[in-house]
Amino acid sequence: MNAKAPKGTRHVVVIGAGVVGLSTAWFLQERGIGVTVVERDHVGAGASHGNAGWIVPGRAEPLNEPSALTEGLKGLVAPHGPLRVSPRCGPATLLFLARFARHCTPGRRDRARRGLLGLNAASTAAYDRLIAGGLDVPVIDAPIVAAFSSPGRIGHLPPGDDLAALPLGEARSLAPQLGPRVRAAVHIRDARYVEPALLVRGLAKAVVDRGGTIHTGRTVTRVRPGAGVDTDDGTIDGDAVVIATGAALSTLAKEHGVRVPVAAGRGYSFTVRLSRPAPGPLYLPEQRLACTPVPGGLRIAGVMEFARPGARADRHRFDRIGRNAASMLSGADWSDRTDEWAGDRPLTPDGLPLVGPTRTPGVWVAGGHGMWGVTQGAATGALLADHLATGVAPDALRPLDPRR
């Protein structure tokens, strides 16, 4: 996967101002390379905003689990589950799901897991570098309490060295929001969390403070082979371009030989007020819901939905998520939802992100992280910046080759 860096690379255009794009810009600056970031909306407008904000490298699993096939079939007829597939989702989405299904075998799932090991292992150190470099955003170390309706349900959580037994009494002390239906719990160690909106704003400020430029409200219409971009408001030139546009990555990248498609899996999240603060994050594996403390409340994130492109968000999904969360948690005002979000998560059919050079010299991509954009975003930026600056691919990026 070695790719010769553009000779004399002094300035890079990064398309996309989410966690991945801004992290890439920050680490390029660490390498002494100037950056211009172009964003069609505003900073953090995409999946970065609706993310639960967890930094849990030990839990960053590929989505192509064998069980995903069963859940997908259920999702065709059961609108209340954590995975929903609309019968009218469109031919492109159906084709993507067919490719995804072919990767939902134990062998291909295990290959994807191995492919993510290096990226996940680099996650903690990448955030430590951001913090040491002056990122003014709280990154909080806090184990996650995972709650279940019975001890037999603990199997819903994949095993791992980051799990620790947690007596129910201790769990209720650590997480007073656990409701009476909770009958078992475990600790997920080696976990951090951050408020995603603060993270992207903090990264954007740091990039600008260090001499970078961020253009918002500008749509890139084409990435030119000469390492420049055409936008709806003129051209922007650079020595290299990084496409980090989330679920829209394929629109610009396919012209440059990226054949692995990136599809949009819609996620939902909202915030509710709490009668008492939550000391740390909570996970409801049976309901597939991640719950993160925010000032005055709890942010609930989850669900994966495949719908027709451009279809409106299903307002009933917020109600269903609230009911599912309320079945396990107490002390929240479920009638008072704020910061409701529905947006597209960038998915690949084989469960691996696309990080590295394309077939066009000077054009690179970084995306397809699914639900793990915050966990893997900083590491992606650090590793891609190293690759671009030196022309030598870090071992962690070899399985993520966009040309595969």
N, C-alpha and C positions, 0 to 999 in steps of 0.2 A: 504493500500500500504506500510505499515511499513515493512522494510527489515532489518534484523540484519546486521550491518556492520561487515566485516571481522575482527575477533578479532586481536587486535594489528596492525591495518592498519597503516603502516608507509610509504609505497611506492605504487604508482598507475601508471600503464601503460595506457596512453591515446593514442588511435589510431586516427589520423587525426589532422592536423595542420591548420584548418580553425578557424573562429571566435569562434565557439562553443567549439571545442576541446581545443584551447589555453585558452579561458576564464575558462573552467573547470580546466585546469592545474593551472592557476593563483590562483583561489579561493581555490583549494586544498592546495596550498602552504600557503595561508593565515591561513589555519587550521593546519599548521605545518606538512603537509604530503608531502613527496618527490614525484617527478613526473619524468617520462620518456615519451616523446612524440615521436611517430613513424609516419612518413608520407611517403607515397609511391612516391610522386613527390617532390615538394618544398613547403615551407610555403605559405599558401594562394593560392594554385594552383586551387582550385575548385570554387564553387559558391561564396565564399567570395570575390574573385577577381572581378567578374563581377557585384556584388551587387551595387545598387545605393547609399548605404551608409546612408540611412535614419534611424533615431531612432525616430519612430513615434508610440508609443504604442497605441494611440487612433485610429490609422488607420490599425492596424495589425489584419485584418479580416481573418477568414477561407476562403479557396478558394471554398468550396462546396456550392456556391450560387445557388439557383434555376435557375438563368439566365445563369449559366455555361453550362447547358444542351443545351440551344438554341445556345449559342456561339460555343459549341463543334460540333453541327450538321452543322452549317455554316462553321466551320473550316475544315470539310471534303471536301468541294467543293470550298471554297474561300481562296486562299493562301495569300491574302493581309491583312486579319484581325489580331487582337491581339492574337487570339487563333488558332493554326493550328494543325490539326490531320492528319498525313500522312496515306493514305490508306494502306501503307505497313509497318505500325509501329510494327507489330509482335504480336504473340498470347499473350505473357506475358503482353505487354502494353495494349492490348485490354481487357484482363481480369481485369487489374487494373482500366481501364476506366469504365468498367461495375460496379465495386465495388464503384468507385467514384460517378457514376450516381445515385446509390441507396442512397447516402448520400446527394444528392442535393435537399432536400425537406426543406420547411421552418422549420419544427420541428427539423430536424437533424442539419440544419445550426445554429439554435438558441442554440442548445445544445453545438455545437462546440464553438460558441461565448462565452457562459458561461464558458466553459472549459479553454478558453484562458485568462479570466479576471485576474486571479492571476498572471500568468506569465507576462502579459503586465504591470500590476501594479508594478511589481518588476523591470521593465526595467530601469527606470530613476535612482533609487537608486543604482542599480548594476553598472551603468556607473560612478555615483558619487564616489563609492568605488574604482573603478579602477583609477580614476583621483586622488583621495586623496592618493591612494597607490603609486603614482609616475608614472603612465602611461604617457609616453612622446609623446602624440599624440593629435593634436588639435581636440576637440569635440565641434562643433560650434552650439550655440543656434541660430536658425533662423526659423521664421514662413515660411511656404510654400505657395506660390501663386498658386492656382489651377485655370486654365483658360478654358473657354468654348466658343463655337461658337455662343451660344445664351443663354439668361437667362433660357429658358426651359430645357436646357441640364444640369443644375446644379444637377438635379436628378440622374445623373450618379454617383454622389458621395454619399455614404451612409451618413445619418445624424449622428451628434455626437456633444457632448459638446465642442469639440475642433475646431469647425467651427465658423467663424465670417464673417459677411457681409463685402464686400470690394468693394467700388465704383470703377467703371472702371478707372476713371482718377487716383485715388490713386494707383490702381494696376499697371498701366503703369509707374507711377513714381517709384514704388518699383521694377518693373521688366521691364526694358527698352527693353528686347528682345521680348515682346509680339507683335505679328504682327497684321495687320489690320483686320484679320478675327476674332480676339478675341472680343467678345461682352459682356462677363460677367466674373466675377471672385469672388472667396472667399478666405479667409485666413484659413490655417490649423495651429492652434496654438500648443503650447506644443511640438514643433518639434526641433530636432537637426540633424546634419549630420556630417559625418566623411568620410575621404578617406579610403575605405576598405583596400587597399594595405598597407597604413601606419598603420592602426589599427592592422592587423595581424603581420606585422613586429615589431611593438612596443610591442605587447603582447609576441611575441616570444623572443625578447630581454629581456623583463622583466623576463620571466620564466627562461631563461638561467642565467641572472645576479643574480637571487635568488637561484641558485644552481641546477636548473633542467637541463635535457639533452634532446636534440631534435635530432633524427636520421631522416634524409631525404634520399630519394631514396631507401627506404626499404619497401617491400610489405609484409604485414601480411597475411599469408596463413591460419592460424587457431588460434582461441582463445581457450586455453585449460581450462577445468573446474578448474584446480588448480590455476587459476588467472595468467597464463603466456601466452605468445604469441609465435607462431612459425613464423619466417619470412624467406625470401629468403636468408638471411645472418645470420642464427643462431636464437637462442631463447633469449627472454627477460623475466625475471621473475619479479613479483610484488605481492603484497598482494591483489590487485584488478585490474580490467581492465575496462576502459570506451571506448566503441566503438562510435566514433564520425566521421564517414567516409562519411557523406553527402548522396548523392544519391546511394552510394554503401553499405549503412548500412546493408541491408538485407542479403548480401552475407555472412557476418560474424555472424549476429545476429540470423538468422533463426535456426541455430543449437542449440541455447540457448532458444528456445521457444517463440521467438518474431514472432507472426503470422501476425501482421499488416504489410503489405508490404510497402516498400519505393520505389517509382518509380522516374524516371528522367524526369523532365519537362524542356526542353532546353530553356534557356533564351539568349538574345543577348544584347550587349552594345558596345558603342564606344564613342570616344571623338572628338569634333569639336572645332575649334578655333572661338573666338568671337571678334567682332570689339570693344566691350567695355565689361568690366567685368560684370558678373551676380551677383547682391548683395546677392541672396539667391536661394534656390531650387525652381523649377517650376514643376508643375504636370499638365499633359494633360489627364484628365480622359477619354475623348472620344476616344483617341488614345491609352490609357493605357501606357503612357510613363512617366517615372520619369527622371527629368533633374537636375543634381547636379553640382554646381560650382567646378571646379578644376583650378589649376594655368593655366591661359591663355586660358581657354575654358570652355566647358560644357560637362558633361558626360551624354549620353542618354541611358537609360536602359528600357527594356520592352520585351513584347512578351512572349508567352508560346507556345511551340511546342512539340508535341509528334511524334517521328519518330522511325524508326527501330534502335535498339541498334547498336552502332558503325557507324551509318550513318554519312556522312560528314555534316558539317554545310552548310546551304543553303546560299550561298553568296548573293543571291538576297534579302534576308531578311534585310541585312544592308541597301540596297538601298531603300527598302520600308519603313523601319523605318525612314530613313532620309527624305523621301518625306512627310511622315505623320507629322513629327516634323516641317518641313519647312512650312507646311500649316498653322501653328499656331505661329511660331516664326520667327524672323528676326535677322539680324546682325550676322549670323553665316556663315562660309565657309563650306557648306555641301559637297563640292567636296574634302575636305581635312580631311579625317577621320583617326584617330590614335587610338591605343590601342583597336583594334577590338577584341571582346571576344564573344565566344559562348560556353556555358557550361551548366551542368546539375544542376537543382535545386531539392532538395529532397522533394518529396511530399508524403503525406499519403492520403488514400481514405476518411477518416473521417474529414480531416482538422485540426487534432490535432497532435502536435509533439509527439515523443516517448522519454520520459525522466524518467529514473529510473532503478531499478534492473530488470534483466531478471530472468528466472526460474533457472538459474545456479548460485549458491552462488558465489559471488565475481565478477560477470560479469554484467556490467551496460551498458546502451546505452543513447545517447543524439543525436537526429537528427530528420529529417522530418519537418523542419521549413518552407519549401516552399520558398517564397520570403522574409521572415522576419528573416533571419538568423542574420543580424546585429542588428535589433531592439530587438530580443529576445535572442541573443546569450550570452550576459553578464549575464542576469538574469538566463538563463539556467545553466550556469557554477556555479553561486553563490548558487542556490537552490540545484543543484545536489551535490555540495561539502558538503553542510550542511547535506543532506540526507545520503551521504556515510559516513561522519565522525561520525554521531550520531546514525544512524540506524532508525531515525524517519523522516517520510516523511513530508515535508512542505505541508500545505493545497494546495498551488498553483500547486503542482505536482500530486495530486491525480487523476485529470482527464486525465493525460498524461501517465498513467501507461503502460509501454510497454507490459505487460502481458494481456492487455484487449482483 
